[in-house]
Amino acid sequence: MRNKKVLSSVVASALVASTMATPVMAAGGKVDVDVSTKDAVIRVEVPTAMEIAVDQFESADAGSQIYSEPFTMKNKSGVSVKVGVESVATGGAAGFVASVGAVDESTNTAGDAWMAVAAQTEADKYGVETLGELTETSPNVATFDATGKKAAQTYYLGKGTGDVEYKKIDVATNGDVGDVSYAQFYELTAVTLGSGTEQTDLETAIAASDVYIGTVGSDALTLVEKGGSHTWATGEAAYTAGTAIVEAEDTTASKSYVYAGAAAVGGEAAFRYIGRLSESKTSAWTGTDLGKISINYTIDGVTSSTFDEVNKDCVYGLYAAPTAASVTSAKSVAVTAGTAVDFEIELGEGSKAATKIASVTTSAYGDYNLLNKDKDVVYADGKLTFPAATIDYLLADSTVTWPMDVTITFAMADNTVEAVTETVTLTK
């Protein structure tokens, strides 16, 4: 609460008298505000190189005949990010198949391979005891397709923490930023600081735009925002930055750039390559049979609300789109006296998954739950069944209007998610 200054009763009375004696005057003013842009700092650390190798005899990893180092992703951005990763195999003579089983059954003398991307489920772990337990059906595995030889996954990584750090890089060769991981680069232009007029020149620059200041010979920079202040010290240099993002491959020799990132890593994720090779190949497997693997990735900032929503369906960053509980068989069925009726049920996956069916109701009986101890309907083994006795009862009830709609309400695994309902219809 703001402090209030107490007026004496004499002064207060005088104010009241003056107010009542003076005509009411309108007061106002005007404030002009330019709309600025809050630019997000994007920086995700990824490897600049990694090893992938054919390991026919599983000398490095039991269960996988493809060895690879992990491709790690660490978000040091000022915002949460979505990372789309596509792996593409080119140049190899071997065929690619869709399953481990297809490799085992292969008769291709040139060789068939099941190759896949396996995402970590936690740091340095893949959700199994041995890599050989992973197959094309594993939730953290994406298999290279047989025609395009591509595999894709999507990751969401939470934003970095701590203060944003700014660094300067001097490029010696076009497109060569050394071992600096993925970052958004901005070209720097040196601010001219005259001898004896350094402070004045610096103040003029800061009044006009954001200025980055650092000690000559150091890559660390400090951002002084437009309109701010800084006291110049001997040995300091100042720079302004361009507004256009420059990708690493587009950096130019003899130019300097600034890049940034949060002081501490936020979300992390990683994946590696795994595979199985057919025994039908007449010669030994080598790396040339698989060719070259290109890793293409896109990084986009996402809003906090979007990240909070999708993060429910992420395991160590890997995103799997949720599927809602549903009726998967025909939703309109004609009934016959003495014959039970079944509806196939899927409980879904992820944030939209259900644990069971909570209720089965009809307009004919209001809120009465047919899924009860009397077993008017029964849910078991993925089927919702109207027993023959229930069908006969409904057919005999003159108050029932046909066709009859039935509402199935699911009990959600996440009780903060709105319950899913499905409607099926019984007809005569």
N, C-alpha and C positions, 0 to 999 in steps of 0.2 A: 504494500500500500504506500502511496506517495505521502511524504510528510506534509502536514497542513500547518500553516502559520496562524496562530490564534490572534485575532484582533481584539483590542480592548473594547469595552461596551460603548465608550464615547465615540471612538472612531467608527465603529459599526453603525451607530445611530446616524452619524453624519453622512455615511455612505447611503443609507436608506433614504434619508431626507433628500439628498442630492439626486438620487435616482428617480424619486417620485416627482421632483420639481423639473427635471430635464426631459424634453421630448425624446421618445425612443428613436434611436438612429440605427439603421442597418449597417452591419459590419461585414466585411468579406475580403477576399484576396484571390490570388491565382498562382498556381504552381505548375510549371511545365516540366514534364518528366519524359525523357527519351526512353523508349523500351529497348533494353539490352538483351543480349543472348547469353545464356549460361551454357558454355561449351563443355561437353563431357570429355574428360581425358581418357583415351582408350590405349591400354597397353596390356597385352597378354603375352607372357613369356612362353615360348615354344622352342623346341630344339632347332638348331640350324642344320643339323645333320644327324643321321641315325643309321644303325646297321640292321639289315634284313638279310637272312641267309637261308638257303636250303640246308636242312639238317636231317638227312634221310634216316640216320640211325639214332636220332634223338639223343645226341651226345650232350646237348646243353639243357634241354628241357624235356622231362619225361612226359609223353603224351602229345607232343607237337613236333612234326617234321619240318616246320617252319620256325626259325628262330628270329626274334627281333628284339631290339631294345625298346623300352617303352617310349611312346610319344607323349610327353607330359605337357599339360597346359596349366598355367598359373595366372590368375587374373589380378593384375595390379592396377586396373582401371579405376577411375573414380565412379564408375557405374557398373551395374551388373551387365553381363554380356551373353549373347547367344553365339555359339561357335558351331558352324556347320562344317563337317569334315567329310570329304569324298576321296576315297583311295581308288586309283585307277592303275591296272596292270596292262602293260603294253610290251609287244615284241617277243613274248615267249611262244614256244611251239606247243606247249602242253595244253590240253583241254581243261576247262574249268567246269566243275559239276556242283550241283546244288546241295549235296548232302554227304555226310560221312559214309552212309550206306552205299551211295553211288560209286564212291571211290573203291570200296571193298569189292563191288561187283564188276568193276571196269575190266574190259578186255582190250583196251586201246594200247597198242604197242608203243605209241608215241608218248603215252602217259597221260593220266587224268589227275587233277589236283582239286581237293576241297580246300579253299583258302578263305580265311575270314578275319575280321577285325574283332578283337575281344577287348571290351572296356573293363577297366578296373571297377570293382564294386566298393572298394575302400583302398587306402594307400597300399600299393604293392600287392594287392590281392584281387582274385578274379572270381570269387564266389564258389570255388571248388578246391578240393584237395590237390588234384593234379589237372593239368591242362587237357589231358585226354578225356576228361569228363565233359568238356564243353562240346556242344554240337550246334548244328544250324537252328535248333529250337531253343537254345539258351537265351534268356532275355537280354543278356549283355553282349550278344554276338550278332554281327552283320556279315552275311556271306557274300563273297564276290559273285555276281551273276554270271551265267555261262556265256552270254553273248557280248555284253559291253565290258565284262570283267571289271565291274565297279562295285564298291560297297560304301554305304554312307551312314553316318550317325550324327545326331544333334546333341549338343551339350549346352547347359546353362550354368554359368559361374557367377557367384555372388561378388559384389564389388570389393575392391581392396580397402584396407583400413589404414588409418593414420594420415598424416599430412601428405600432400602431393609433393613429390620431389621432381625437380627439373634438372636436366643434364644437357650438355652441349657436346656435339660430335662434329669433328672435322673430317670430311670425306676426301680420301686421297684418290680413289678410283670410282668411276661412275657405278652407282648401284651397290657399292661395297660399304656396308655399315658394320663390318666385322662380326662379332658374336652378339651384337645387340639383338635381342628378341623382338618379335613383332611390336611395332610402335607406330604412332602417327608422328611424322616428322614435319617440322615447320622451319622454313628457311629463315636464317638470321641475317640481319643487316646491322653492322656496327654503328653505334652512335658516336659521332665525332665529338670528342671532349678536348677542347683546346687547352694548351698549357696555361695554367693560371686561371682558366675559366671553367674548370671541370664541373664544379658544383652548379654554376649557373646553367651550363649546357645540359647537365643531367636533369635539372628541375624543368627546363623547357621541354625536354623529351618526355618526361613523366606526365607533364600537363597535357601532352598531345595523345599519348597512347600508353599501353602496357609496356614496361621495360624489364628486360632480364639483365641481372647484374651478377658478375662473377669475378673471381681473382684470375688474372692472366696466368695461363698454364694449368688451371684446374677445370674439370668438366662440370663441376657443380654450379648451378645458377640459382639465383633468388628472383622470384617474380615480384615486381613492384607494380601494382595495378595503377591504371590511369588515374591521376588526381591524388595519388599517394605521395609519400616522401621517402627520401633516402639521403643519408649523408655520405658523400663520396669519400673513399679512402684510397691512399696511394696504392697503386698496383691493381686497381679495379678497372674492368671494362664493362661497357653497357651495350645492349643490343635490343632492337625491335624485331618482332617475328611476323612473318607473312601470315595471311589468314587461310591460305589453301593448304590442305593436307597433301603431303608428299610421301608416297609409298617408298619403302626402302630401295626397291629396284629402280626408282626414278630419281634418286639422289644424284647430285652432280659433283664431279671432282672439283676440289679447291673451294667448295662452299661449306658453310657451317650450318648446322641445324639444331633445333632444340626438340627434345622429346621428354615425356613426363610419365609418371606413374605413382601410385600410392606407395607409401613407405613399406607397408606390409601386405602380403598376399591375402586375397580373399578366397574365392572358390577355386578348387583344384579338380583336375580330372586327368585321366591318362588311358591310353590304349596300346595294344601291341598286335602283332600279326601271329596267327596260328594256322596250322594246316595239317592235312593228311595227304599222302602221296600214294598213288596206285602201285601195286606190285607187278602189274601187267607190262610195265615199261621194260623194253628189252635191253636198255643201257642204263647206266647209273644216272641218277638225278643230279643236275647241276643248276646253278643260278640262272643260266641262260634259258633253261626250260620255262622259267616263269617270267623272265624279262626284267623290266624296270617297273618299280612302284612309284607313282607320283601321288603326293599328298596335297590336295587342294583344300584350303580352308577359308572360310569367310567369317568375319567377326563383326557383330552388330550390337550396339548398345540397346538395352531394353529398360523400360520403366520399372521402378520399384514394385508397383502393383502387379505388373506382368510377371516379374520374377517370382514374387510371393505366390502367385497362382500356379505357375508351371513347376515350381520347385517341389510341389507336393508329389510330382510324378518323376522326380529325378533320383537316381541312385549314384552317388559320388559324381554328380554333374551330368551323367547320361540321362537323356530325356526319352521317355516312352509315352506316346500319346495314350491317354486313358480311354477305356471303352466302357460305356454304360451298361448296366444290367439290362437284359432285354429278353423278349420272347423270340426265339430263332426259327420256330416252325410256323406254319400257316396260322394266322390270327383269327380266321373265321372258319368254324368247323360245324358241319351239320350233325346233329345228334340223332341217335337211333335207340329206341327202347332196348334195355338190356345190354348196352355196349358202353364201356368206359371211354372217356375222351382224354387224350394227353396233349400237353403243350410242352415243347422243349424250351428249357430255360438256361441262359448264360448269366452268371453273376457279375461279369465284367472284370476289369482290371484297373489298378491305379486309383486315383482319387474318386472316380465315379463307380467304383466297385461296391457291390452289396455283399452282405454276409449270409443273407437268407431272404425268404419272402415273409414280410411282416403281416400282410392281410390280403384277403381275397373277398371283394364285396360286389354286390349287384344292386341295380336300381330297384329290383323287386323286393329286396329285404333290407334296404337302408344301409345302416352301418354294421349290420350283423356280419361277423367275420366267418366265412365258410371254412377257413383254415383253423379248425378248433379241435377240441378233444374228442368230439363225435366223428371226426374225420370225414366231414362233408366233402372236403377236398383234401388231397394229400400231396405234399412236396417231398420228393426223395430222388436222389441220384440224377439230379438235373432235369426232372420232369414234374410238372404240375398236373395231377390226375384228378379228373372228376369220375369217381367210381360209378359203376353201372347203377347202383342203388340211388345215388344222387341224381343222375340223369333221369331215372324213372320218376323220382319225386318231382322234379321240375316239370316234366311233361304232364304230370297229373295235376299240378297246381294251376287252377283256373285264373289265379291272380297274376300269373307271370305273362308279361307281354313279350312276344317274339318278333324279331330276333332279340336276344337278351345280351346286353353288354356286361362284361365282367371286368372289374378294375383290379389289377394286381399291383400292390404297393410293396416296394423292396425296403429292407432294413439296410441302411448304408454303413459301410465300414467306417467312414468318417462321419460322425454325427453332426459336423458343422456343414455338411453338404446337403442340399435340398434333396429329399427323397425322390427316387425315380419311380414313375408309374407307367404301366403298360395296360392297354385295353384290348381284350380279346372278345370275340362274339360267338355265341352259340345260336345256331339257327335250326329250324325244323326241316 
